[in-house]
Amino acid sequence: MPRYLAGRVAQALLVLWAAYTVTFIILNVLPSDPITLQLSAGGADVSQLTPAQLHDLKAHYGLDDPIVVQYFHHLWRALHFDFGMSLTQNVSVGSLITDKLPSTIALTAVAIGVVLVLGLGIAFLATYVQWRPARVLLARLPAVGVSLPQFFVGLLLIQVFSFSLTWLPATGTHGWRSLVLPAITLGLPPSAMLAQLLTRSLNDTWREPYITTARAKGLSRWTIQVRHALRNASLPALTLLGVLVGYTVVNAVVVETVFSRNGIGQLAQQAVLGQDVPVVQAIVLIAAALFVVVNLLVDLLYSLLDPRVARAGRAA
Amino acid sequence: MSTEAAPLDGPVTPADTSPIVELAGLSVGYHQRGRTTLAVEEVDLAIAPGETVAVVGESGSGKTTTANAILGLLPSSGVITAGRIRIAGTDVTGAPDRVLRTFRGNVIGLVPQDPMVGLNPTMRIGGQIAEVVRRRGVDKRLVGAEVIEALERAGVDQPAVRARQYPNALSGGLRQRVLIAIAIAGHPRLIVADEPTSALDVTVQRRILDHLGGLVAETGASLLIITHDLGVAADRADRVVVMQRGRIVEQGEPAAILLRPREPYTRHLIAAAPALSHAGGVVPHFTDVTPAPEVLRLDGIGKDFRLPRTAGGERTFRALDDVTLSVRAGQTLGLVGESGSGKTTALRIAMGLEKPTQGRVHLDGVDITDAGWSQLRPLRRRFQLVHQNPYSSLDPRFTVAQTIAEPLVSFRVGDRASRAARVRELLDQVALPAAFADRKPAELSGGQRQRVAIARALALEPELVFLDEPVSALDVSVQEQILTLLLRLQADLGVGYLFISHDLAVVAQLAHHVAVLRGGRIVESGPAETILTAPAEEHTRELLGAVPGQRFAAELAAAPAAASHQTRQKGSGR
């Protein structure tokens, strides 16, 4: 197991490095004149600057070094969680991120909670309940959830719960009450996807011969569902869950805009529009890190749930 | 051990003389698209305490549906349309799952069909047995000990270690023993064994059935064996029930069924069981073997596999050790061995799919050991393969005609018209109607699929066909039809076979020469007659002894009446 773990962690680090390098190349090498681009993004009018001023500014942003030196310089600093200064706002990228990250983490964490509870719950009930109409209804429900666009769900929830019922605030970043509607909006489509996959997987598992063995033991449907079916059926769903977490983080941009929440999503949107390269780079790196960590967790969980995977992992 | 204390070990109370299970006029159907198709019709069957009953029939005879009805495990489309089911005196006909459940495990235990898929892969063996033990209300602290005891009684070695393992660490035979442990752990009064050993080697099959029989005798429980093999049924049961198309056609004591069968269908089943049709013995079909030139020769083949790294374990595994075999033109070499004996490795090396560590492979005198893929490809026209499992070896989206013509297309033989003609000719050779050309595999039975696979193998007119357990996934009577077909094709086309099997009774029907493989080494080889009638090695004798259907060998041999009255039911099979 430690060998397997070390291998997976090394892989994760490699992915992070690749993500950093690719964004660096895209943002710094590909545009025709990155210096002008970055300086004008900083609010300076390049045409009115004297060559000496230009030189000073370049030196200030570290743009006069050869690109390879810049790369290693940035990489070294990134390793120490130092992403430099924002070009549009006169603060460090680090402080911008630490400022906005908590609210986004809270939002995605609650949304993932919604995904787990709704996805698992609907799939569990859709395969457990024996009354046919309820079974059919529960099995069809996810299709509706998948087909609703996220911004529409958000606006609908605001309309009903904020404007009509005035139970919850429509906007803002303060307190748990402001978290409820955005988290549901963010969690609804992925939980429908999870429910869809898990329902099918559970139905397939119920047809496995070992379920017949379990039934022949005289176990109740509940025991069979919880102890035999769920664990085996959750294996394919786990892989999807890893993807869905990434999806949730990406969609935080949309949801934070709809609910005017002050978070990383909003920051990312502003940074891209303002061509604030250091901020974009830091956000990409954070998203990549999150993705890598979640997938690592999924793989570890997989080997924990399925002894066959753990063996294969050890043998490889 | 606490065997004496177990409730099922005291079957002497008066109430216990009444049947444990009683089916009266039972009819079971399956709902599909608004129609109900009957799978079981008017079945009357009672199983007394301590009795062993075997239900024999081919696929589609309703034997498994009957077993499922007893356990209340019919699929949701299954309905009881008439008759009653009584378990231990209680009428459970149409009872809800909640009621039926109370009988499962504790009154009726199940040993399911396929041990490879019958256990939950993500749960330890011990946990899976403990569930049944706990159903009896056993004190928490004693569950662990009872689990070990159940494993021990099912004949599992190192029960304490096994209990902590997951199913994937166990062989098929061991998994079947674990399933038996699960069945007996509930101390049931009846064990239903649904084709308990069809997926296993003959030797393992015999050991498992012996053990199950011993357990039943020891505990006084009843046993219901569901099987397609009359030989297995006759060897084990007090009473044999023959089913065909959902109905019981004949029942009685095994000796009576075998020696004085009344129904043509029963005679058909006797004729189909390899050992039964030869008065309970394994009789080679070819006794006079004429010399023929060698087509394929494996010379001193050795094969090592690298093992995954384990603490202090061996780094390599010797799958084959100094194996020499030869297949002669127009004749059959039967390669016999248990699973793990190296049969499949030998086949893969002979086909050039695997390179041997030592030794040479010759095809028609040409050394092909080091031939690469491109050098081997033209040779592939000359040897073809028929797989074990006809359910997975045909592409489900190809029609029969496309499947059979595929090798012709692949080797660019002929044009569209000549290929179509060849497909018709091949279908005729394997005795399938020409109309089958447009069907998909899903519309065919197992036997028909295997015929298609044979036709595909013959398309390029090979000199040699590799037959990898071609009948072990099929019903006994279908087995016999396929073997007859293979014999006829060999006589007509002069094709050589390398026939791989674990069953000497099947090999006896086809082979001119036999080689017995064990642990990667040839223990014995020679003409079929010598090996099968006068084996020199203990292992060969063990394999011969494991062939089912030998319980009444002496009586069958003394009364050749049954055999001579055999009326082969031409056209009744598939």
Chai-1 contact restraints between the chains, C-beta under 6 A:
chainA,res_idxA,chainB,res_idxB,connection_type,confidence,min_distance_angstrom,max_distance_angstrom,comment,restraint_id
A,P209,B,P112,contact,1.0,0.0,6.0,A-B,restraint_1
A,P209,B,V117,contact,1.0,0.0,6.0,A-B,restraint_2
A,P209,B,G118,contact,1.0,0.0,6.0,A-B,restraint_3
A,Y210,B,G118,contact,1.0,0.0,6.0,A-B,restraint_4
A,Y210,B,L119,contact,1.0,0.0,6.0,A-B,restraint_5
A,Y210,B,N120,contact,1.0,0.0,6.0,A-B,restraint_6
A,T213,B,P112,contact,1.0,0.0,6.0,A-B,restraint_7
A,T213,B,G118,contact,1.0,0.0,6.0,A-B,restraint_8
A,R215,B,L73,contact,1.0,0.0,6.0,A-B,restraint_9
A,A216,B,L71,contact,1.0,0.0,6.0,A-B,restraint_10
A,A216,B,R104,contact,1.0,0.0,6.0,A-B,restraint_11
A,A216,B,L110,contact,1.0,0.0,6.0,A-B,restraint_12
A,K217,B,G105,contact,1.0,0.0,6.0,A-B,restraint_13
A,K217,B,E131,contact,1.0,0.0,6.0,A-B,restraint_14
A,K217,B,V132,contact,1.0,0.0,6.0,A-B,restraint_15
A,G218,B,R101,contact,1.0,0.0,6.0,A-B,restraint_16
A,G218,B,R104,contact,1.0,0.0,6.0,A-B,restraint_17
A,G218,B,G105,contact,1.0,0.0,6.0,A-B,restraint_18
A,G218,B,R135,contact,1.0,0.0,6.0,A-B,restraint_19
A,H228,B,N120,contact,1.0,0.0,6.0,A-B,restraint_20
A,R231,B,T122,contact,1.0,0.0,6.0,A-B,restraint_21
A,N232,B,T122,contact,1.0,0.0,6.0,A-B,restraint_22
A,D306,B,T122,contact,1.0,0.0,6.0,A-B,restraint_23
A,P307,B,Y166,contact,1.0,0.0,6.0,A-B,restraint_24
A,R308,B,N168,contact,1.0,0.0,6.0,A-B,restraint_25
A,A315,B,P308,contact,1.0,0.0,6.0,A-B,restraint_26
